[in-house]
C-alpha cells in the first residue's frame, strides 16, 4: 500500500474561518477526525486503502494543522463538533461514517449524540471518553506562567519528546511523525494556538453525554492499542458497555499512535467494519 499519495489540501469557510481538509475517493463518505497534538496527516497511511471504496474527508480541526488559528474563539470539542457538522453541510454531505482518534473521538461522540441522523457508523480509536482526559502528561504545561516562560524551541522539544511516549516498540517512524505533527506548532503562532487548545481540554463535555451514549443507535467499532499509556485500555470496555451496538477490536502491540504503529491492521479493521 502506497503511503505517498499526494492529496491536495482544500479549504471551506466555516463560521468565518478556513477549515483545511483533504477529500479523496468516491462512495459513501467517511470523515476522519484527528486529536491533539496531531492533524489530518494522522490518517496518511489509512486514506490510500479506505479511499478505494469510500469518499474520505480528513479535516484539520480549527486551530490545528493548516486550518485557521484564530486567537479569540472557542476550540473545545463542543465547538469542533459544531464546525464539523457545518463542514458536512458545506460539502453537501447529509450523512457519513465517522472515524476518530483521541479528542477527535470526543468530537465524534458529540456528533453522534447531537446529530444522530448525520452519523452512519462510528469508529472510536484510542478515544477520549468519560473522565479519561486531559492526560496527566499535559498538566505541567497548564501551570501559570509556563506558556510565557517557554520559548518556541523549548516547547517544540517538549512535544518532540512527548510523541515517542505514545508508541510501543521500535519499528515506528517517530521522526516522520514529529515532522508532520509538531511542525504546525513550531512557531509563535502555532505555540499560542496549541496552548489555546490545551486550555479547552475539558472532560466535562464527555462526562455530560455519558448517559446519552446508552441510547446511541449507531453500530460502533472501538479500536484500541493494548499498550496505550495516554488513553488507558480500561476505557475501551467501558465504552463498549455503554454504547449498545458496539464491539472492541484490540490492536496488539501498539500504544496511542496506532495509525502510525500498525496502519495495515487499523486500515483492515476500518474497511472491514464499514
Beta strands, then each sheet from edge to edge (+ up, - down):
strand 1: 10-14
strand 2: 17-24
strand 3: 29-33
strand 4: 55-59
strand 5: 96-102
strand 6: 119-127
strand 7: 220-225
strand 8: 246-251
sheet 1: 1+ 2- 4+ 3+ 5+ 6+ 7+ 8+
end
